[in-house]
């Protein structure tokens, strides 16, 4: 098998897989997603994209060797505690990622990829990967699933890259991946004026956070009532194809390290 799950391997199999394989860690969150989506939406969606990507890679000959870790279900979500969330502080999430990544290195892995499903984790995840490569002889990569696509921009709303929160994008994906968990009919979102600054900064390139914004928009960034499962399935497939290509490229670029080549 070119792919395996860490929880199903013996320790000797874990060690052997670490010699050439890529350890892949999905991370998500448990947080409010308005009135129609479950708390675990981010975890469920990153798992769906990862599973589809690995299924695509398994058709390749030879397929990259990937060991899939269980998804880390908790993330950095203090901005959603106004409703409900299980949140780790930035320091705690960074420490958890440090410990998990260090454990993988100690267990024999030289190539590691982290795939994220929650916006609040993104910067923390990328910093953890940078720190890892400074302290260990390892090659590590990180991405959020919505940042890797198949290159097809699609049309209309399908061309959107950023998922927002509990809006059209995430609801469409959930209708495709886990329709039984979406509370329907999805209510229309009451327009909010002025729009929140975190989603509509006053100038391109600015990150703007204003106290109380999430409560003011009732926990979602945009109207989800027009979410569509068919478009959601196309969006999921596009992200899965993009992630599969990213894993393949990472595999090709890291099969042999510069250090190894120098020794030879």
N, C-alpha and C positions, 0 to 999 in steps of 0.2 A: 504493500500500500504506500502510495506517495504522500498520503495525508493520514493523520491520526489525531486522537484526542488525548491530551496529557492524562486525564483522569482514568483512562482505560489502559494505560501502559504500565508495565512493571518498571522498577527503577533501572534495571539493566537496559530495557528498551529505550527509556528516556535518555540514558547516557549515550547509547549508540546513535539515536536520532540527533542528538546534539552535535555530533561530529560534523555532519553535513547539512542538517536541516535548519529551517527557519522556525523559531518559536513565535507564534502570533497571539497577541493578547488583545482581545476586544475590551473596551471599557465603556460604561454607560452611566446611568443615574436612576434615582428614584425620586420623582418630583411631580408636582402638580402639572397637568396638561389640560387645563380648562375643565369643562364639565363633561366632555365627550371622549377623552382619551385616558388610558390608565397611567398610573404613576411610573410604570416601567417602560414607557414608550421608547425612550432613547436606548435602553438596553436591548429591547426586542428588535428595534430596527437595525442596530449595528450588527446584531447576531444574524438577522435575515440577510443583510448585505454580505457579510463574511461567508455565510453558508453557501449563498449563490455563487460567490466568487470562487470558492474552493471547488464547488461542483464543476465550474467551467474549467478550472486548472486541471482537474483530474482527467479531462479528456485529452490533454496534451501528452505528447510522447517525445522525450520523457517529461513527466510532470515535476514541478518543483516539490521538494520534500518539505512539508509543512506540519508542524505540531501545533494544534489549536488548543490554547488554554481556555478554561472556563472564563466567561465574561466577568469582569469586576463590576458588580451591580450598583455600586455607590460612587457618586461623584461630588463635585463642588457645586452646590446648589443653594447658597444662602439667599439668593434673590427670589427663591420660590418658597421660602419658609413662611411668607405671609399667609399662604394657604396650607400646604403640607409638603414636606420633603424629608428625606433622610440624607443629610448633607455632611460631607467631610470638609473641614477647613482646607484652605489651600496648602498649608504646611503639612497637614495630615495626609492629604492625597499625594502630595509630592513624596512624603516619607514612605507611604505604602508602595508607590510605584518604584522608589529606590530599592526597597526591600525585595519586591517581586523580581525586578530586573537583575539585581545582584544575585538572587537565588538561582535564576536561570543561568547566569554566567558560571556560578560555582558548580551547577549541575552539568556543565559541559557545553553550553550553547555559545556560539560565536556570532550568530546572526539573529537579530530580534526585531520584530515589527509590532508596533502598537497601533490599533485602529480604534478611533474614538467615535462615540455617538452623541455626545452632549457638548454644546458650545462652551459651557463653563469649564470644561476640562482641558480645552485645546492648548492654551498657553502653558498650563502646568505640565501636561503630557510632553510637549515639545522640549521644555526645559529639562525634564527628567531624562529624556533621551540624550540631550546634549551632555548632561552631567555624567551619564553612564559611559559615554565614549571617551570622556576625559580620564576616568579612573580605571577603566578596564579595557583589555584588548578585545574589543567587540565592535561589530558594525551594527548600528541600530537605526531604525527608521520610524517615522510617525506620520499619521494622517488622520483627518476626520473623514468619514465616509462620503460626505457631500462634496469634498474638495477634489475627489478623483472621479472623473467621468469617462465615458467612452469616446469623448471628442465630438459627439453629435449634440449640438445645442438644442435640438428640438424646435418646437414652435410654441409661441404664446407662453403660458405659464410653465410648460414643461422645460423651457429654457432656463428657469430659475436655478441658481446654484446654491444659494443659501436657504436653509430650511425654515427660517423663522422659528416660531414656537407655538405648537398646538394649532397651527393654521392650516392653510390649504395643502402645503407640501407634506407635512408630517401626517396629516389625516388621510391624504390620498395613499401614502405609503402604507399606513396601518390598515386601510380598507383592502389593500392588496395582500398584505402579509398576515394580518390577524383580524379579519373582518368581525369575528365574534366578540372582540374586545372593544369595538367602537360603539359608543352609545348613540343610537340613531333614533329619530332624525337629528342630524347635527344642526343646532340652532344657528341662525345668522348672528353675526357679531355686530353689536351696536357701534356705529362709527364713533371714533374718539378724536376729539379736536382739543388742542393741537396733537398731532401724532407724536408718539414717544420718541425722545431724542436718541435712545439707544438703537432704534431701528431707522431713524431718519435724522442723522447728524446734520448740523447746520452747514458743514463744509466737508467735502470729500477728504477722507483720510483721518478725520477726527473720530476718536472713541469718546462718546459722551454718555455719562450715567447721571441720572437725576433721581434724588430720593423720592420713593413712592410711585415711580412710574409703572411698575408691574401691577400693583394694586389698581391703579387708575385704568389700566387696559384690561382688567379682569383676567389676567394670566395668559392671554394669547396675543400674538403680534398682528394677526390678520384674520379675515373672515374664512372659516373652514367649511361653510355650508355648501360650497360648490365642489367639495372634494370628490374625486372620481377614482374608483378602483382600477379602471383600465389604464388611465394615465399614471396612477400610482405604480402599477406593475411595470410600465415602461420606464418610469423613473428608477425603480428598484433595479431593473435589469441593466440600465445604463450605469448606475453606480457600481453594480457588481462587476460588469465588464471592465469598468475603469479600475476597480480594485484588483481584479485578476491581472490586468496589464501591469499595474504598479508592483504587485508581488513578483510577477515574472521578471520585470526589469530589475528589481532589487536582487532577485536570485542570480540573474545573469551577471550583474555588476559585482557581486560579492562571493562568487564561487571560490576564488582564490584571493587572498589578501596581499597587499604589497609586502608585508612582513614575511609572508610565506615565500613569495617569489624571490625576495632578497636572500633568504637562507638557501634556496635551491641554487 
